Amino acid sequence: MESQTANPDLLRIGDVYCMYFRGQRGGHDRVGLAAVNVDEFDGRTWAVLEEPVIDVGRPGDWDETHVLDPASILFNGTVFLYYSAVSPTCHRSVCLATSKDGLHFSKYAGNPVAIGGGPEIVSRNGVLHLYYWKPRNEGGFQIHLATSHDGFRFEEPYTEPVLPTGSEGSWDSRTVETPRVFEEDGLYYMMYCGSDRYDDYPWYAGLATSRDLVHWVKYPCNPVFSRGRKGEWDEGAIWFTTVEKIRGVYYMWYEGYGGGYARTIPYGSYLKGGKSQVGLATLEAEYFYVKP
């Protein structure tokens, strides 16, 4: 993780909060792990493993170039971790690795489970819902849904995206990506990032809600969060706005990118100090959006 930290994803395993994230070393992305005991949690302090828990694959594998965008869930006593895989064969595919302890992972021999990227995984009534982006013909991405009863074999029940881009002129008219979903009192909340000009360099994050994980309604006052001001560490773009309510506080971890020319040029600052890091925002409120 000498060059980048990004793509946070939170999972509680027993008495430990695990944050899976993307680190980069030597030009390759890998999935790492930061952890903290529940009774020591403050949202900011983490013990980070020195080595990744999921590394890039061998030449010819779907993930031979990069492993990134982790999305984890406890399912039938096993940690299922879905991630974006990059190789010369495909720009992005969604692959799977599983673990009994959240630390030692084995990649699924049948990878990939979907073609696309930026996954999120949610369970409802024993069915896993996998959200991921697919490219639009006009440029940018939209969020699609695939479902599975076993976590390995997925079917896409809808050909249309479950979260499309916004109307012409809106803040998310070109791309919607990096969904993160949490549930409160029977209502599902999706935080997502979007842009009206770039395929994958969003300045803002928005909110959508659903009762069934299929039909989503965007919050009319979107966006609800934005990149930082000029000169701040996250002045360029933001992704993977990950919300969890803990001890009455809503914590949101997210990837921010800044430095160099990041304010005006997408990823243009990489060779001049630009980098991704994981930040934290909080909300102290009785409820998130809809009162119980």
N, C-alpha and C positions, 0 to 999 in steps of 0.2 A: 504493500500500500504506500510505496514511497512517492508515487506520482499523483494518485487520485484516491478519494474515498467518496462513495456515491451509493444511490439506489437502496436506501434503508428499508428494512422489513422487520417487524417486531413479532415475536412469538414467545408466549410463556410456556415453559416446559417444567412442570412441577413447581419448585420454589425458585426458579431462575428465569429472568427475562433474557431472551436471546435476540440480539439484533444481527441479522444477516445483512451483508452489504457488499458492494463491489469495491475491490482494491485493484490498483494497477502497478505492475512492476515489469520493466523490460518490454514495454509496449503491448503486454497481454493483460486483459481483465480476468480476475478470478473472484470467487465468492469467499469472503472472510466472515468471521464471527466475533462479536463483542458481547459480553455477558455481565450480568450483575445479579446478586441475590435479591429476592423480592424485598426483604426487610432493609436493604441498603439502597434501594432505588431512589434516585433523585432526577432522573431523566438526562443527566449530563455526564455522569461518571461511569465509565465502562472499563472492564478488563478485556483487552483485545488479544486474541491469539496471534502468535508471531507468523504462523503459516496459514494458507487458505484451507478451508474445509472442502472446497470443490475446485479442482484445478482444470486447466485446459486439457483437451483430449490429445490423442495421437494424430499424426498426419492421416487425413482421410476421414476423421470423425466430424460429426456435425459441429462440435465445439472446439475444433483445433486452434482457432484464432483467439476467441474470447468466450468467457463465461461471465454473465452479468445479469442484472435485474432479478434478484431472487424474490420468490413469493412462496411462503411456507405455511403449512397447516398440519395440525395433529389429526390424523385420520386412521381410525381403527388401531390406535396404539402405536402408530408409526409416523415419523415426520416425513411428509411429502414436500419436497422443495422443487418448485418449477423455476426455470431460469431461461433467459435468452441465450442462445448459442449462435456464434458467428463462425463461419468458415468460408473458404473460396467457393463452396458449393451453393450456399444460400446466404443472403444478407442477414436474415434472422430466422431462427426457428425456436420453438418452445420445447425444451427438454426437461427431463425429470431425474432427480436423484432422491434416494430414500435413506432413512437412518432410524435406528431404534433409540439412540441417545441424543440426537441433534448435533453430534460432533463428527461421527464417522459415517460417511455417506458412500453409497454405491449407486452408480449411474444405471438407469434402466436400459436394458439391452435393446428394447424396441424403440428407442428415441429416433426421431422426435415425436412428440404427441400432437403437435400442431405447427403450422407454418405461419409465422408472425413474430411479434415481440412484445416486450414489456408486460409480462403476465401478472395477474392477481388471481388468487384462489380463495373461494368461499364455499362453505358447506351449508346446505339447507335440506332438512328431512332426509339425510343420508345420501344426498346427491351433491357431487362436487361441481361447482360453477367456475369455469376458467375464463377469465376476461383477458383479452390480448388485442393488440392493434394489428390491423392490416392496412396496407397502402391504399390510398385513393387513386383513381385514374388521373385526377386533377392535381395530384401532389398532396402531401400530408397523410395523416392517418385517421382512422375511425376505430372505435372499440367494438369488438365482436365477442360472442359468447359461445363456448362449447361446454357440454356437460358429460359427466361420467359417473358410473356407479361404483367403480373400483379404483379410480385414480390413475389408471394406465391407458385405458381405451376411451377416447373422447369422440363425441359426435356434435356437430354444429347444427342445432335444430332450426336456426334462422339464417337465411342467406344475407339478410340486411343487418347492418350494425345495430346493436342495442343502445349505443350512444354515438349518434352521428355528429358531424361538425355542425356549427351554428349557421344561421342564415347569412347571406352576403352582407358584409359590413360589420358583423358582430366580432367580438374579441376572440372567438374560437372558430372562425369561419374556415380556416385552412386545415387545422389539425386538432385532434383530441387524443390524448395518450396518457400513459402511466397511471392507470386507475388504482385506487386503494379503497377498500370497502370495509366498513365496520357497522355493527348493528346496535341499536338502542331502542328498547321497548317495542320490538317488532317492526321497526322501521330501519331499512338499510340506507346507509349514507355512502355515496361514492365521491371521493375527492379525486379530481383529475386535473391535468394541466392542458393548456391549449394555446393556440397562436392564430393570428390572422395573416401572418406573413411567412412563417418559417415551417418547414416540415418537422424539425426536431430541435427547437430552441425556444421553448415557451417562456413568456414573461409572467404569466398569470396562472392561478389555480382556481377552479370552480367546484361547485357542489351539485350533485344530483341525488334524488331520493327514489326509493322503490319499496313496494310491499312484497314483491315476489321474485326479485333479482333478475327479472326479464324486462319489465316495463319501467323505464327510468324517466323522471321529470327533472329538468334542470331548474335550479334555483333562479327565480327571476331577477335577483339583484347581483348575479355573478358579475365579475369574479370576486372571490372572498379573500384572496391572498395574492401577493405579488413578489417579484424579485426585489432585491434591495435597492437603495438609492445609489446614485453614482459614487463610486469610490469604496462602497462597502464590499465585503467578501463575496456576496451573492448578487452583485450588480448585473450579471449577464443573463442568467436564466435559472429556472427552478424545475424540478421533477420529483415524482414519487412522494407526494405529500401524505404521510402515513400517520393516521390519528388513532390514539388509544386513550380511553378514559381510565385514569388510575388515581384512586383516593380523592375523587371529586374534581380532578383537574384533567382537562383535555390536553394531551401532549401531541404535538405534531412534529415528527422528524421529517426532514426533506433534504434533497440534494440541491445545493446551490453552486453556481459556477461564476467565477469572477477573476479579475486581474487582467493586466495588459489592455487589449482592445475589446474585452468581453462585452462592454456596454453597447457597442455598435456593430461588432462583427461576430457572427456565430462561430464559436470555437476558434476564432481568429487569433486568440491570445495564447494558444497552447505553448508556442515556442517562446513566448515573452512573459511568462509568469502566470498565465491563466491555468486554473485547475478547478476540479469539483471537490467539494467537501460536504459533510453532513452537518446540518444545522438543526436547531430546535426552536419552535414557537409554542406558546401555551395559551389556553383559553380557560378562564375561571368563570363558570356559569352553571346554573341549575340544570340546564338541558342544552343540547347542541343547537337544535333548530326548531323541532316540533315538541311542544310541551306534552309530557306524558299524560 
